[in-house]
Amino acid sequence: MVLVKGTDEANQQVVHARRSYTGEEIVFNARFKPMIGRNAQGIPQVMVRQMGAYEIVE
């Protein structure tokens, strides 16, 4: 079971997420890729396609 707790910077609200994983889904030495980017006008946006994407950390 993984519990993630963060703060929504826009309105300073605490955000919680909970998920359970099987042993086969666990990836060691990895981190999630950033999900916040900027569009062509420079406005921050959430990149939903990046959700769950990870990279191996060496």
C-alpha positions as CSV (number, residue, x, y, z in Angstrom):
1,M,0.0,0.0,0.0
2,V,1.4,3.4,-1.0
3,L,0.0,6.6,0.4
4,V,1.1,9.9,-1.3
5,K,0.4,13.2,0.4
6,G,1.0,16.5,-1.3
7,T,-0.1,20.1,-1.4
8,D,-2.0,21.7,-4.2
9,E,-0.1,24.9,-4.6
10,A,-3.0,26.8,-6.3
11,N,-5.2,26.7,-3.2
12,Q,-2.9,25.3,-0.5
13,Q,-5.1,22.2,0.0
14,V,-3.7,18.9,1.2
15,V,-4.2,16.2,-1.5
16,H,-4.1,12.4,-0.7
17,A,-3.8,9.4,-3.0
18,R,-3.8,5.7,-2.0
19,R,-3.0,2.7,-4.2
20,S,-2.0,-0.9,-3.6
21,Y,0.4,-2.7,-5.9
22,T,1.3,-6.4,-6.5
23,G,4.9,-7.5,-6.2
24,E,5.2,-7.7,-10.0
25,E,4.3,-4.0,-10.3
26,I,7.0,-2.7,-8.1
27,V,10.0,-1.1,-9.9
28,F,13.1,-0.5,-7.8
29,N,15.5,2.4,-8.4
30,A,12.9,4.3,-10.3
31,R,11.1,7.7,-9.9
32,F,8.0,9.2,-11.5
33,K,8.5,11.6,-14.4
34,P,7.4,15.2,-13.9
35,M,3.7,15.7,-14.9
36,I,3.7,19.5,-15.0
37,G,4.8,21.2,-18.2
38,R,4.2,24.4,-20.1
39,N,2.2,24.8,-23.3
40,A,3.3,27.0,-26.3
41,Q,2.1,30.1,-24.5
42,G,4.1,29.3,-21.4
43,I,1.1,28.5,-19.3
44,P,1.6,25.6,-16.8
45,Q,-0.4,22.5,-17.6
46,V,-0.8,19.0,-16.2
47,M,0.4,16.4,-18.7
48,V,-2.1,13.6,-18.1
49,R,-0.3,11.2,-20.5
50,Q,2.7,11.3,-18.2
51,M,0.6,9.9,-15.3
52,G,2.3,6.7,-14.1
53,A,5.4,7.2,-16.4
54,Y,8.7,6.5,-14.6
55,E,12.4,6.5,-15.3
56,I,15.1,4.3,-13.9
57,V,17.5,6.1,-11.5
58,E,21.1,4.9,-11.7
